[in-house]
């Protein structure tokens, strides 16, 4: 009999706790960005990454990790990638497609690896 009362009390406790749980409604997702704005943002991200890598090259040359001619070669490599980004963005009204950004980021990954060696 006491087991029955305990089971009944536990059932009442669980049901009262379940009633306290209120499902929160998820906020509406933000509207999708304007495709042109997203393309321009991708272009700006690539340029920002090129700027950061360029500063890293300058710092490493100044700290003596490699000689200035090697730093110049690395800067030239970044300039080529920047020109590719400009050429690609000119075809899309100032922005990059996701695939173009991916290709440029792969080139920048390779350049970053060369900078860090």
N, C-alpha and C positions, 0 to 999 in steps of 0.2 A: 504494500500500500504506500509506504514512504517513497518507494521508487516511482510510483505513479505520480505522486504529488511533486516530487523533484522534477520529473520529466515534464509535467504540466507547467511548473514554474519556469523551467528553462525555456519551454516553448513560448510562454508569454513574454519572457525577457527578450528572446530572439526576435519575436514578431514586433515588439515595441522598438527595438533597435533598428529593425528593418524599416519601420515607418519613419524613423528619424533621418534616414539616408535620403537625401534629395538629389536627384540627378541635376547637375548643372548643365545648362545649355551651352554648347560650344559657340564662341563668337563667330560671326560670319567671317570667312576667309577674306583677306584683302583682295580688291579687284586686281585682275592681272595687269601688269604694267604695260604701258604703251610699247608696242614692239620696237618703235624707233628709239624710244628712250632706253630700252634695254640694250639695243645694239650700240648706242653711244656709250652707255655705262660699261659694256664689255671692252670697247676701244679704250676708254679711260683707264680701266683696270690694267690692260696690257701696257699702256704708256707708263702708268705708275710703277709697274713691276720693272720696266726697263730703267726708269729713273733710279729706283732703289739699287738695282744691280750696278748701274754706273757709279753710284756713290760708293758701293762696296769695292769696286775696282780701284777708285781713287784712294780709298783708305788703305787697301792692301799695298798699293804702290808706295804710298807715303810711309807705311810701316816697314817697307823693305822686303815684303814677301816675294815680290818679283820685280824685275827691272821695268823702267818706263816703256821700252819698246813692246814688251809683252802686254803691258796695260793698254797701250795704244791698239794692239791687235784685238784685244778683248773689247775695247770700246768700238772698234770698227765692226766687230761681230754684232754688237747691240745696235749699231746704226743701221746695219743691213736689215735686222729684224724690225726696227722702227719704220724703215722705209716700206717694208712689206706690209706692215700694219696700215700705213697711210694709203698704200695702193689698194689694199682690200677695202678699206673704209670708204675710199672715193667711189667705189662701185655700189655702195649701199647708203649713200647720202650721209656719210659721217660716222657710221657704226660698223660693227662686225657681227657676223652670224656666229652662232655657237660653235660650229665646226671650224670656222676660221680662228676663233679664239683658242680652241683646243690645239690647232696646229701651231699657232704662235707660242702658246704656253709650252709645248713640247720643245720647240727651239730654244726658248728661254730656260727650260730645265737643263738642256745640254750646256748652254752658256753658263748657267749657275754652277754646274758641276766643274766646268773648266776654271771658273773663278775660284772655287773653293779648294782646288788642288794645290 
